[in-house]
Amino acid sequence: MEHHNKKSKTLEYIPYILLALTTILVLFNQFQILSLSGNKFSFGSSSTSIKLSSNADVNEVINKLIPKGDPEVYGSELGVSYDDPVKSLSKLAALDTKIPTKSLTQEQKQRYIEIGTKISCEFCCSAPSVIDSQGRDLCGCSHALSFRGLAKYIIQNYPEMSNDQILLELTKWKSIYYPRNMVEKALLANQNGLELSPSVLNDRALMQKLKSGQKGSVGQLEDIPEMVGGC
């Protein structure tokens, strides 16, 4: 009889035990979600092109091409802001030394090469890209260092970002470093019906090709700085 009573009491506690376990599991899941949301960025649309109206003027291009505020992915952790390009340039350039190319895995290095060979400091340096097909540095200016450093940082810390997304992020900084040239390039590309993808915006010969058959005007650029930060 005593054994039966103990068994009955044990059965009475089972619902409470199950409830407690369920509560613990829910809380744990919530903690995991919060942890992830605090360290990862939801990249949303896979599109990496900048959309402009067909008759976009200088102001629209500036608003769409040149970002404002802090980078959502890495801004706070690196202490950089689109609104403070000179200070941010120094911090991003320092990453190139802090993250040696030799520290990348083989897979990471291949991604680094695919990204780094598609962007250059074309408006102040003659190198065709910031690195060559082996991952070796081709340009020593601060802008190139920032492109290389940020590319390596994102590859290592945000592997879920695609190569095109990373190249777009570098292109945002390029638009900040060379605002007049990049706005002019975007205007010409848009007037000629080209999609403003990172590959188009980083085509070194694009302006020369388009100016020969230019469809529209690219005036109103006089008040935009040519370059930000020392070369």
Secondary structure by P-SEA (a helix, b strand, c coil): caaaaaaaaaaaaaaaaaaaaaaaaaaaaaaaaaaaaaccccccccccbbbbcccccaaaaaaaccccccccccccccccccccaaaaaaaaaaaaaacccccccaaaaaaaaaaaaacccccccccccccccccccccccaaaaaaaaaaaaaaaccccccaaaaaaaaaaaaaaacaaaaaaaaaaaaaaccccccccccccaaaaaaaaccccccccccccccccccc
